Amino acid sequence: MTDLEEIEAIKRLKYRYIRALDCKEWADLGACLATDCRTAYGDGRFSFEGRAAILAFLQESLGAATRISSHRVHHPEIELTGPTTATGVWALDDVVIDAAAKLTIRGAAYYRDEYVKIGGEWKIAETGYRRIYEEMESRTDTPSLALTRNAFAGAGVAP
């Protein structure tokens, strides 16, 4: 593969990670991570080692049907550091709605990733982000604000 093809494969890996996270597709998310992956989410406040620990944290944090997330990563700066290693920096914009707590969290950050190629496939070896800002808003402060669709709440809308 050319360098550009390797970089494109890494981009697709990160996009798949984000989609799987927001869609609560935990097996697909796990497939993006190296077995010994490390994380440092939220300026390192949420640091974990190993795929199983990371998945347990993400499922606990975002797995509930009343927690809906939307993450957007863009502006990738990917550098191949060897034939099977690379680094990346990504801009992140995210929104998390916790319908049960009647809370919306919005923020922006920069992910810093390390990648490793295992068996011909790129995996995330380390990931984490440092917040630029984060804000929280009570959904009860805006009486007309209503969650009218929640893909994870079955036929009804979460409270």
C-alpha positions in Angstrom: 0.0 0.0 0.0 1.1 3.6 -0.6 1.4 6.0 2.3 -1.9 7.7 1.1 -3.7 4.3 1.2 -2.4 3.7 4.7 -3.5 7.1 5.9 -7.0 6.5 4.3 -7.2 3.2 6.1 -6.4 4.9 9.4 -9.1 7.6 8.7 -11.7 4.8 8.1 -10.7 3.1 11.3 -11.3 6.3 13.3 -14.6 7.0 11.6 -15.7 3.4 12.3 -14.8 3.8 16.0 -16.9 7.0 16.2 -19.9 5.5 14.4 -19.8 2.3 16.5 -19.6 4.5 19.7 -22.6 6.6 18.8 -24.6 3.6 17.5 -23.7 1.5 20.6 -22.2 -1.2 18.4 -19.8 -2.5 21.0 -18.4 -5.5 19.1 -17.6 -3.3 16.2 -16.0 -0.7 18.5 -13.9 -3.4 20.2 -12.7 -4.5 16.8 -11.2 -1.0 16.3 -9.0 -1.4 19.4 -5.7 -3.2 19.9 -6.1 -5.8 22.8 -3.7 -3.7 24.9 -5.1 -0.3 23.9 -4.8 2.6 26.4 -7.1 5.6 26.8 -7.0 9.0 28.5 -10.4 10.5 27.8 -11.4 13.9 29.3 -7.9 15.2 29.9 -6.9 11.9 31.4 -9.6 11.8 34.1 -10.9 8.6 32.4 -7.9 6.5 31.8 -8.1 2.7 31.1 -5.8 0.0 29.9 -7.0 -3.0 27.8 -9.8 -3.4 25.3 -12.1 -5.0 27.9 -11.7 -2.2 30.5 -12.3 0.5 27.8 -15.4 -1.2 26.4 -16.8 -1.6 29.9 -16.3 2.1 30.6 -17.9 3.2 27.3 -20.9 0.8 27.8 -21.4 2.1 31.3 -21.1 5.7 30.3 -23.1 5.7 27.0 -24.9 2.3 26.9 -28.2 3.4 28.4 -31.0 4.0 26.0 -31.5 7.4 27.6 -28.0 8.5 26.8 -27.5 9.6 23.2 -24.2 10.7 21.8 -23.1 12.4 18.6 -19.4 12.7 18.0 -17.8 14.3 14.9 -14.1 14.0 14.2 -12.4 16.0 11.5 -9.2 17.8 10.4 -7.1 14.6 10.8 -3.3 15.1 11.0 -2.0 11.6 10.5 1.7 10.7 10.4 3.1 7.3 9.5 5.9 6.7 12.0 6.9 3.3 10.7 5.6 0.5 8.5 3.2 -0.6 11.3 2.9 2.5 13.5 1.3 5.9 13.1 0.0 8.9 15.1 -2.9 11.1 14.6 -4.5 14.3 15.9 -8.2 14.8 15.3 -10.6 17.7 16.1 -13.7 16.5 18.0 -17.1 18.1 18.4 -19.5 16.2 20.6 -23.0 16.3 22.1 -24.3 13.9 24.7 -28.0 14.0 25.7 -28.8 12.3 29.0 -32.6 12.2 28.7 -33.1 10.7 32.2 -31.0 13.4 33.9 -32.5 16.0 31.6 -29.0 17.2 30.7 -27.2 18.1 27.5 -23.4 18.2 27.4 -21.6 19.8 24.5 -17.9 20.2 23.9 -14.9 20.3 21.7 -11.5 18.6 22.1 -8.5 17.3 20.2 -7.9 13.5 20.1 -4.3 12.3 20.1 -4.0 8.8 18.9 -1.4 6.1 18.3 -2.1 3.3 15.8 -0.5 -0.1 15.2 -0.9 -2.4 12.2 -1.6 -5.9 13.4 -2.1 -8.7 10.9 -2.5 -6.2 8.0 -5.2 -4.2 9.8 -4.8 -0.8 11.6 -5.9 -0.7 15.2 -6.1 2.0 17.8 -3.2 1.5 20.3 -3.8 4.6 22.3 -6.5 7.3 22.2 -7.6 10.2 24.3 -8.6 13.8 24.1 -8.0 17.1 25.8 -11.0 19.4 26.1 -11.0 22.8 24.6 -14.3 23.4 26.3 -17.3 21.6 27.7 -20.6 23.0 28.7 -23.7 21.5 30.3 -27.2 22.6 30.0 -30.3 21.6 31.9 -33.0 20.5 29.5 -35.6 21.6 32.0 -34.5 25.3 31.5 -36.1 25.3 28.1 -39.7 24.2 28.5 -40.3 23.8 24.8 -37.3 21.5 24.3 -38.5 18.0 23.6 -36.6 14.9 22.5 -38.8 13.7 19.7 -36.8 10.8 18.5 -34.4 8.3 20.2 -33.2 5.4 18.1 -32.4 3.5 21.3 -35.7 3.9 23.1 -37.7 1.5 21.0 -41.0 2.8 19.7 -41.3 5.5 22.4 -39.2 8.5 23.3 -37.0 8.4 26.4 -38.2 10.6 29.3 
